[in-house]
Amino acid sequence: MSVIKSLLFFLIFFSNISYANSNINLTEEEIQYIKNNPTIKVGAEKNWAPFDFAEDGLYKGLARDYLDIIEKKTSLKFEYDIDSWNNLLKKIKQNKIQLLPILKKTQKREKYLLFTRDYLTIRAYAYTLKDVEISSTKDLVGKTIAIPKGSSHEEYIEKNHPKVKVLTVKNVLEAIDAINTKKADFLISNIPIINYLTNKQNLSKIYPKFHLNDIENKLSMATNKQTNILVNIIQKALDSITQNEKNTISSKWLGNIENKKVLTFTKEEINFIKKNERLVIANELAYKPYDFNEEGEPKGYIIDYIRLLFSKIGIEPIFKAKEWSLLVNDFKERKIDILPIITKNKKREEYISFSKPYINQNMSIITKKSNNSLINIDDLDGKTVALAKNWNMTKLVKKHHPKIKVIEYKTVSEFLDAVANNYADATILDKLSANYYIKSKYIHKLHITGTAHIKNFNPMLSMGVHKDTKILKDIINKAMLLISDEEQKNLNNKWINHTKNINFTKKELDFIKNTIINISLVKTWAPFAFENNGKPYGLGYDFWSLIIDKANLKTKNHFDDKFSSSLKKIELKENDVLVTTSKTKDREKFAIFSDSYFKAPIGIATLKDKDYIPDASKLIGKKVAVGENYTAHKLIKEAYPSINLIPVKNIGEALDLLSKDEVYAVVDIMPVLIHNIKSKGFNNIKITGVTGIDFNMNILIRNDYTLLQSIINKVLKNITPEEKELIYNKWLNIEYEKVFDYSLFWKVALIFIIILLLILYKNNQLLKYQKRLENTTKNFETVIDLSLAGILIIKDYQIIYANKETLNIFKYEELVNKDISMLLQEKDIVEIIRQTEEKDKEHEVIGITKDRTNVPLLVNAKKIVYDNLSSYIISVVDLTEIKNKENLIIQQSKMASLGEMIANIAHQWRQPLSSITTTASGLKVQKEFGLLTDKIFIDSVDSITNTTQFLSQTIDDFQNYMRKDKIKQNFTIENSINTVLSIVKGSLKNYFINIEKDIEEIELYSYENELNQAILNIINNSKDALKNIEENQRNIYINVLKKDNKALIEIIDTAGGIKEDIIKKVFEPYFTTKHKSQGTGLGLYMTHKIITESLEGQISINNISYKNYEKCTKVNILIPIKL
C-alpha cells in the first residue's frame, strides 16, 4: 500500500512539474531543487500597502499576486512569515526565511542578498504638510525625516543628505503620524502607498512637494545567498509573466494612481447627486460611431463615455432612443435630462446649459469614388448635397451657402445612400463618422475628397442640460476631469483608432522600434508576388503592406530570381521574412510561420486536348512541371511521390515546357495558373482540374524571431473583412476565355434545368407558407383582440400595435404612433423595460386614461421581433375590480374581527360587572342593617373604582385596535403581545387556556396596530381550536427571538394540528373549517396579507411536536426589525 501511495505522489508531483515547465524552461537542477524544497518561506511585511501588507492576519498586496502566479508557473509552494520589515531583514540574514518579494537593491543589501531583475518601478516624492515650504532637496537641510527602520531611504539620506536629521519609526503609517504631529518635517514615499494608507486609515492628508530624481525605486525580489538556484527559478517565472497579467495586477492595486485626479464636489453638488441617482440620456438611432441604437441596445463612443463619466459620480444613466428631433422635443418637455452630443449656438442657449466641449469634429466632403473634383465648400455651389434633417450644420449650410442645393434626410445612412445611388453629388459628415460608414458599408462606392469649412459652424461638441440645472453642468465638467488618459485612450482605440487597436507587449513594441526587417520577395509569381520597375506588387505584398502600416514596422526589400534562393537566405538568416509561402516539414527546421491569410486549391494545367482531371492521382507516372522548392512542389511530392516532377525556375518556364508538349501538365496555385496563362498568351493551354490539395498561404519567418511571429499574427487578426475583400477583388477578379465544350454545356444545362425546377418548387412552397403565415398573423391578431388582457407592442417607446381591450382600459379610440408615456409613468416604463429579461416579472403600476384618471394595472413585458424590428410586447390587466373586491374583503375581515373583539370584551366585562353589582348590593344591605362602617364603605368604593378602571383600560385597548391610521412607530414586541392578550384575557380564562411566553426584548420600527391584528387573529384561531380538547391540554406558547436583522415570532398551540390536506389552504380568503356561524374564513387571509405586504415579512404554518405534545400547530412570523 505504501508503495502505491509513493507512486501516486510521484505521478502527481511529476505532472505538476511538467505543467509548470510548459510555461518556463527549468533546468534539471532547478526541477530537482523544487522537488527537494517544495515549501519556501517568504517574508511578508505588515504595513507596506498596497505592495506588501497583512490585513486581518491575511497576507495581501501587489507582491502577493505576483507570488501566486509564480506558484502556478513553478509548482513552488510559499509559506508566509508576517513581520515588521526590520525583523524580516534580520530573519533572511539568519536563513529563517528564503525570499523577500519586493524591495529595492542597495549596496548594503547586496552583501547578503541575491536580487532578481526589477519588475516594478515607482517614483519617490518628498511628502509633508500643505503649509510646509519645501520644493527641492536644498530645502531639506536641517529638517527631520521620518524613516521606517530598515528602509532603503536610510542609506540614501546617510549617503546623499548627511545634514538631514533622521527620526526612525516602525513603518510608513508611523511616519505619516510623525508628520501630522510635527515630530518630523517630511518623509519619502510614493503615491500608491500614501494614498492607500491615508484613505484606509482616514488620516489627515499630506502632500507630495517634489519628485526625488536621484532615487531610482526599481523593485525586485531577493533570496539569501545560500539559495542562488531559487533566485534563478524566480527570475524565470517573472520573465514568463505576460503583459496582460502584469496589467491586471497593476490595475487591481495601483490603477492609474500615479496620475489620479481628485476633485471635491460642493455640498450642493453632493446633495444633487444623492437626489438624482438616475438620469435620462438621449440616445440617437443611427449616428455611428458616436451615438446609435442596435436592437434596443444603446451603443457608440458617446454611450461608453457617458457610462464611464457617470460611474465616477455614482449616477446611473438611462438611455432613451428616438430620432434626433423627437429627442429634442422630449428634452424641452423635460422627459430627458441630458443631450449628450450637441453643438452650441445662440438659439439653443435659450434653453440649454452647455458643458465644456469634449469632442472636436473635422467636417469632410464625401462623394462617389468616380468623383474627385469636389474638395472644398466652394466646389459644392450648384451641386446637390444630401444632409441630415434638423442638424445645426444643415441649417448653417442653407443660411450661409445658398447656392448649394440641399436635400434633407432623417438618418446618416439615408443621405449616404443618396450619394451612392446618384440622388446627390455629395454630402458633408464629420471625418470619424465618414470613415466608419465608408469602411463598414460603402467601401467600394464612396470616399472622402476634402474638408468642408462651413461659415459660423462650431465644430466643438458638448453635453447639454436644462438651463435651470446649471449644477448638473458643473458636476459633468468636474467628472470629465476624473477620466484618466488611459481610459480616454481605451475609448479612442475602441471607436476612433479601431483599425490600429492592437495590444502589443512591451517586448514586441521594443522589437518594432529597434529592428529593421529584411524581406525576401520573389520576382515572378503573379498575382501573389512579383516585381515591376523595382517595386513589389501582388496579393501577398498588399497583405504585407497592411501589416507594415498597422504595426509600424521598419522593412527593407530584397528581390530574388529563384524561390529556392529566397528560402536559403532565410535559413542562413541573411533575410528575415518570406511573405508568400506555406508550411512544410522541411521548412519547419529553420523557420516559423504566421497564421494563414489566404487559401486556394493547387490546380492542374494541360494542353487543350486533354480531358478533365479530377485529382492529382491521375498524374502518376507523367511528367509534371512545378516551380523548384515551391510550396506546390513540396506538397505534391509529400502526397504523391510517384509523380515525375520536373523542377523549373518559375511559372513562366513551366508553361513554356507545357506549350511545347515537353511535359504533360503544370501544377501551381489556381490564381497563379490563371493569371500567367492569360497574361503570357498561352492559347493552347487550359485549366483541366485540381489536385485535391489546398495551399494555405503563410508568412515564413526566421526561427529566432518569435516576437515578429506574434506581431504578425496579431495584425492578421486585426485586418477587417472589408480590407481583405479589397485585396482579393484587386488581384483575383481575373477574366479568361475557355474553349467551348459542348459535353460540358449539356451537363451544365441539365444541372441548370434541375436547379430551375427546384426553384419553381420552392417558390410554390414559399407561396403556400406565406399564405399560411398571413392566416397565422390574422389569427394571432384575432386572438389578441379577443384577449381579456390589453396587449401593446412598442418600438422606441412608440406604440405600433394596441388591441381593443387596451383601448377600453385607457378609454382611447386609437393609440398607434402614440408615445407610451401617455399611458404609463416614465419611471415605470424604464423599470418594466429594464426587467424584461427576468422570467414572469410582473409589475403593479398606475395607468393614466384619456380623461387623466388613474387606473391600477398589472403589467408584464417581453422583448420580441415584430415586423422584423426589435420591439417589446406588453400585457396590461385592469385591476380596478380586483382592488374593489380586495377592499371589500378587508372590510369584511375588519367587521368579523370587530365581532370577535366585542365577544372578547363581553368575556372581559362579565366578571367585573358582576363584582360591581355584588359590592353595590352589599353596601345597601349593610346600610339597612346598620352594619356599614367607614372602613367597609371605603374598601367597597375602592373596589368598584379599581374594577371600573380595568373596564376603561379594556375600552382603550379596543379603541387602539380599531384605529384606522397607519403610522410607523417604535414599539416592543412584548408590549404588542401583552396588549393582544389583555383583550382576549377573559375569553382565554373562561376556556381554561394556559399562556406561556418566552419573549426576547426586541424593539421594532413598524406598524404596531397591524401586527396586533395579525397576532390577535392567530390567537383567536388557536383559542377556537383548543375549546374542543381536554381542559388540562389547552396551551398556547408564544416565543420571540432575534434572527439576523429580523424578529421571529412563534405561536404554538396544542390543539392537535391541522389536517395535511387543508394546511396549504388556510391563507386563502373565505376558507374555514368552522361552522359558518362561527367564522368568515378571512382572519388568516388578512393575517397573511398584513405580514407579507404591509410588514414586508413572511408567515408559515405547519404541524410539529412540541414539549410533551405530539400534534401541535406552529405559526412562524418573520418580520424586519426596521421597515
FENDADA-V726393 format. One record per helix or strand. SS is the DSSP state (~ for helix, > for strand). FROM is the first residue (numbers start at 1). TO is the last residue. If there is no record, write none. Layout:
# FENDADA-V726393
{{SS	FROM	TO} {SS	FROM	TO}}
This chain:
# FENDADA-V726393
{{~	2	21} {~	28	36} {>	39	45} {>	47	48} {>	52	55} {>	58	60} {~	62	74} {>	77	83} {~	85	93} {>	99	104} {~	107	110} {>	113	115} {>	120	122} {>	125	128} {~	137	140} {>	144	148} {~	152	160} {>	165	169} {~	172	180} {>	186	189} {~	191	201} {>	207	211} {>	217	224} {~	228	240} {~	243	253} {~	257	259} {~	267	275} {>	278	284} {>	286	287} {>	291	294} {>	297	299} {~	301	311} {>	316	322} {~	324	332} {>	338	343} {~	346	349} {>	352	354} {>	359	360} {>	363	368} {~	377	380} {>	384	388} {~	392	400} {>	405	409} {~	412	420} {>	426	430} {~	431	440} {>	446	451} {>	460	466} {~	470	482} {~	485	495} {~	498	500} {~	506	514} {>	516	522} {>	524	525} {>	529	532} {>	535	537} {~	539	551} {>	554	560} {~	563	571} {>	577	581} {~	587	589} {>	591	593} {>	598	607} {>	613	613} {~	616	619} {>	623	627} {~	631	639} {>	644	648} {~	651	659} {>	665	669} {~	670	679} {>	685	702} {~	706	718} {~	721	732} {~	742	786} {>	790	795} {>	798	802} {~	804	810} {>	819	819} {~	820	822} {>	824	824} {~	826	834} {>	843	848} {>	854	866} {>	869	878} {~	880	928} {~	934	962} {>	968	972} {~	973	990} {>	994	999} {>	1003	1007} {~	1008	1026} {~	1031	1033} {>	1035	1043} {>	1046	1053} {~	1063	1065} {~	1083	1094} {>	1098	1106} {>	1109	1120} {>	1122	1122}}
